[in-house]
Amino acid sequence: MIETLLIAQLTCGIATHYGVNDGMHGQRTANGETFDAYSWTAAHPYLPMGTKIRVTNQANMRQVIVRINDRGPYSYADIDLSYAAFAHIGSTAQGNATVCWRIVG
């Protein structure tokens, strides 16, 4: 039997954050769960719900693994991290970061 090995593509772009001071904390996400700004989750326009990705901040190489549970972002960014996930890899005061991500599960 031949098995197929899926090697996830590395994708890079701009990440922003949401959930604090924007009214999103406690609201419903696209998959129906309650959004928690202090969990490690993310919004992405097309990755399947539940997909886990490793996000790396290109400025400092800090990483976080997040689970896709929402759709978006609805701005100039390519991915929207929860407040806590973004804070783990960068400064929330900066507002955005250049990141790369790869599917891990």
C-alpha positions as a Markdown table, in Angstrom:
| # | Residue | x | y | z |
|---|---|---|---|---|
| 1 | Met | 0.0 | 0.0 | 0.0 |
| 2 | Ile | 1.3 | 3.5 | -0.9 |
| 3 | Glu | 0.7 | 6.1 | 1.7 |
| 4 | Thr | 0.5 | 9.8 | 0.9 |
| 5 | Leu | 2.6 | 12.2 | 3.0 |
| 6 | Leu | 1.2 | 15.6 | 3.1 |
| 7 | Ile | 3.8 | 18.2 | 3.7 |
| 8 | Ala | 2.2 | 21.5 | 4.8 |
| 9 | Gln | 3.1 | 24.5 | 2.8 |
| 10 | Leu | 4.8 | 27.4 | 4.6 |
| 11 | Thr | 2.7 | 30.6 | 4.2 |
| 12 | Cys | 3.7 | 34.1 | 5.2 |
| 13 | Gly | 1.8 | 37.3 | 5.7 |
| 14 | Ile | 0.6 | 39.9 | 8.2 |
| 15 | Ala | -1.0 | 38.9 | 11.5 |
| 16 | Thr | -3.1 | 41.1 | 13.7 |
| 17 | His | -4.9 | 40.3 | 17.0 |
| 18 | Tyr | -8.4 | 40.6 | 18.3 |
| 19 | Gly | -10.5 | 40.1 | 21.4 |
| 20 | Val | -9.5 | 42.9 | 23.8 |
| 21 | Asn | -11.1 | 46.3 | 23.6 |
| 22 | Asp | -12.9 | 45.4 | 20.4 |
| 23 | Gly | -16.1 | 43.7 | 21.8 |
| 24 | Met | -15.2 | 40.3 | 20.4 |
| 25 | His | -14.3 | 38.5 | 23.7 |
| 26 | Gly | -17.3 | 36.4 | 24.6 |
| 27 | Gln | -18.9 | 36.6 | 21.2 |
| 28 | Arg | -19.6 | 33.5 | 19.0 |
| 29 | Thr | -17.0 | 32.4 | 16.6 |
| 30 | Ala | -17.7 | 31.1 | 13.1 |
| 31 | Asn | -17.6 | 27.5 | 14.4 |
| 32 | Gly | -20.2 | 28.4 | 17.1 |
| 33 | Glu | -17.9 | 28.4 | 20.2 |
| 34 | Thr | -17.5 | 31.3 | 22.5 |
| 35 | Phe | -14.5 | 33.4 | 21.6 |
| 36 | Asp | -11.9 | 33.6 | 24.4 |
| 37 | Ala | -9.3 | 36.3 | 23.8 |
| 38 | Tyr | -7.0 | 34.5 | 26.3 |
| 39 | Ser | -6.9 | 31.1 | 24.5 |
| 40 | Trp | -4.5 | 30.3 | 21.6 |
| 41 | Thr | -6.8 | 30.5 | 18.6 |
| 42 | Ala | -7.0 | 32.2 | 15.3 |
| 43 | Ala | -9.3 | 33.4 | 12.5 |
| 44 | His | -8.4 | 32.5 | 8.9 |
| 45 | Pro | -10.4 | 33.0 | 5.7 |
| 46 | Tyr | -10.3 | 29.4 | 4.4 |
| 47 | Leu | -8.3 | 26.9 | 6.6 |
| 48 | Pro | -10.7 | 24.3 | 8.0 |
| 49 | Met | -12.1 | 24.8 | 11.5 |
| 50 | Gly | -10.0 | 22.9 | 14.0 |
| 51 | Thr | -6.8 | 23.0 | 12.0 |
| 52 | Lys | -3.8 | 23.6 | 14.1 |
| 53 | Ile | -1.0 | 25.8 | 12.8 |
| 54 | Arg | 2.4 | 26.9 | 14.1 |
| 55 | Val | 2.8 | 30.6 | 13.7 |
| 56 | Thr | 6.3 | 32.2 | 13.8 |
| 57 | Asn | 7.0 | 35.9 | 14.2 |
| 58 | Gln | 9.7 | 36.7 | 11.7 |
| 59 | Ala | 11.1 | 39.6 | 13.7 |
| 60 | Asn | 12.0 | 37.5 | 16.8 |
| 61 | Met | 11.3 | 33.9 | 15.7 |
| 62 | Arg | 8.9 | 33.3 | 18.7 |
| 63 | Gln | 6.3 | 30.6 | 17.9 |
| 64 | Val | 2.8 | 29.7 | 19.0 |
| 65 | Ile | 0.5 | 26.9 | 18.0 |
| 66 | Val | -3.1 | 28.0 | 17.5 |
| 67 | Arg | -6.4 | 26.3 | 16.5 |
| 68 | Ile | -8.5 | 27.8 | 13.8 |
| 69 | Asn | -12.0 | 28.5 | 15.2 |
| 70 | Asp | -13.1 | 31.6 | 13.4 |
| 71 | Arg | -13.3 | 33.3 | 10.0 |
| 72 | Gly | -11.5 | 36.5 | 9.1 |
| 73 | Pro | -9.6 | 38.7 | 9.3 |
| 74 | Tyr | -11.8 | 41.4 | 7.8 |
| 75 | Ser | -8.9 | 43.9 | 7.4 |
| 76 | Tyr | -5.6 | 44.1 | 5.5 |
| 77 | Ala | -4.2 | 41.1 | 7.5 |
| 78 | Asp | -3.8 | 37.5 | 6.4 |
| 79 | Ile | -4.5 | 35.9 | 9.8 |
| 80 | Asp | -6.0 | 37.2 | 13.0 |
| 81 | Leu | -4.6 | 35.7 | 16.2 |
| 82 | Ser | -6.4 | 35.8 | 19.6 |
| 83 | Tyr | -5.0 | 38.5 | 21.9 |
| 84 | Ala | -3.1 | 35.9 | 24.0 |
| 85 | Ala | -1.6 | 34.1 | 21.0 |
| 86 | Phe | -0.4 | 37.3 | 19.5 |
| 87 | Ala | 1.0 | 38.5 | 22.9 |
| 88 | His | 3.0 | 35.3 | 23.1 |
| 89 | Ile | 4.9 | 36.0 | 19.9 |
| 90 | Gly | 5.0 | 39.8 | 19.8 |
| 91 | Ser | 3.9 | 43.1 | 21.2 |
| 92 | Thr | 0.1 | 43.8 | 21.1 |
| 93 | Ala | 0.9 | 47.5 | 21.2 |
| 94 | Gln | 2.5 | 47.1 | 17.8 |
| 95 | Gly | -0.8 | 45.8 | 16.4 |
| 96 | Asn | 0.6 | 43.6 | 13.6 |
| 97 | Ala | 3.5 | 41.4 | 12.8 |
| 98 | Thr | 5.0 | 39.6 | 9.8 |
| 99 | Val | 4.6 | 35.9 | 10.4 |
| 100 | Cys | 4.8 | 32.6 | 8.7 |
| 101 | Trp | 2.6 | 29.6 | 9.5 |
| 102 | Arg | 2.5 | 25.9 | 8.7 |
| 103 | Ile | -0.2 | 23.3 | 9.4 |
| 104 | Val | 0.8 | 21.0 | 12.2 |
| 105 | Gly | -2.4 | 19.0 | 12.8 |
